[in-house]
């Protein structure tokens, strides 16, 4: 089974200013995904830029 994001909290990266999602995978790991949003032909497209695992606080 592949991991997937759930329970995300939207915020913005301090370094890039891009939006990020912080969430937990189905395997219990906490990850951060930095992404870009684009509008093309009336649709919103979300493209991941990078993702990394973080330790819980």
N, C-alpha and C positions, 0 to 999 in steps of 0.2 A: 504494500500500500504506500502510495506517495504521500509526503507531507503536504499540508496546505495551511494557509493562513486562516485563523479565526479570531474573533474578538479583537479586531484591530483598533488602534487609537491613532487618528490622524494628527500629524504635527509637521513641523518644517525643520530641515537640517540646518544646524548652526553654521556649517562651513559652506555648503553649496546653495542654500536657500530653496532647494527642491523639496517637494513634499515627501514625507516618509510615513510608513505604516509600521507600527510595532505590534507584534502579535505572537501567539503561541501556535506551534505546529501541532498536528495530531499526535506527534511523538513526544510532546511536552517540552520541546526546545523553544526558547524565546529568540525571535529573529527580528531584525530591522531590514526593511526594504525601502531603498531610495528609488523614486520613480519620477517620470515626466508625464504630463498630460498634454495631449494634442487634440485639436479639433480638425477633423478632415471630413468634408462632404456631409456636414451635419451630424457626425458621430464623434464621440469622445473616445480617444484611444489612449490607453495607459501602457507605457513602456518602462519596464524595470531598468534601472541604471546599475545598481549593485545591491547586494544583500549580504548580511553577515549575522552570525549567531552572537548573542550577548548573554552574559551571566545575569541571573535574576538578582535584584537588589534586596 
